[in-house]
């Protein structure tokens, strides 16, 4: 029994030395290696290692790429932009749990964030406008936080029409309850006149910079902190996927001026 165990151990050691360990060979010795073995040690095995590191270390804990398909963040982020986001600024997320450890900073208003939508589970990119305990309201498209109008140079309004709501007749308690439970229907009613509501503990209020065309916290409620996935760093690729240009003019579809644009503000 002991001899069989020793044989298996020796076989594993031999396999490791032959195929997994990086051999230290001279140029002459490398030339004498069988073609496949040389290909394996010089290209295939290093490539496998790189893929494993990206898949199981960098992507889950450090960096991830995201594509933006909609215009809810125009003009800050355009449809077709691809973002590189860090996944450790707000804390390292332990896979298969809602636990974050070692946060460098806490999410704060003004920051753009990548998060999982509590409405349908999709990955979204929006801007945080309020934190837990803040009172949020919109009056004729103007955002108020704790009773103060906000200066937001990045905001875009594409629709001049204003949806009017008689806020005097709204039952504040029922409105807050409906909003917290995500029961406000997306009919545009509260797009331009909303609240006031108080962001509950452990939550954030998220909005798109394109305020007239963004499905955000006004409609699906407050965002739980645990749903935040990371913070966009920069745009590494931008491609106009619309119908304004023919496909064969690909060099005109590429938005070169957006490549490398930094998104880490506030």
BELTA-V505344 format. One line per field, one symbol per residue. burial: + if it has 9 or more other C-alpha atoms within 8 Angstrom, else -. A space follows every 50 residues. Layout:
burial = ???
This chain:
burial = --------------+++-++---------+------+++++--+++---- -++++-++++++++---+--+++++-++++++++++++++++++-----+ --+----+++++++++++------++++++++-++++++++++++----- ----++------+--------+--++-+++-+++----++++++++++++ --++++++++++++++++++++++--++++++++++++++---------- --+++--++---++--
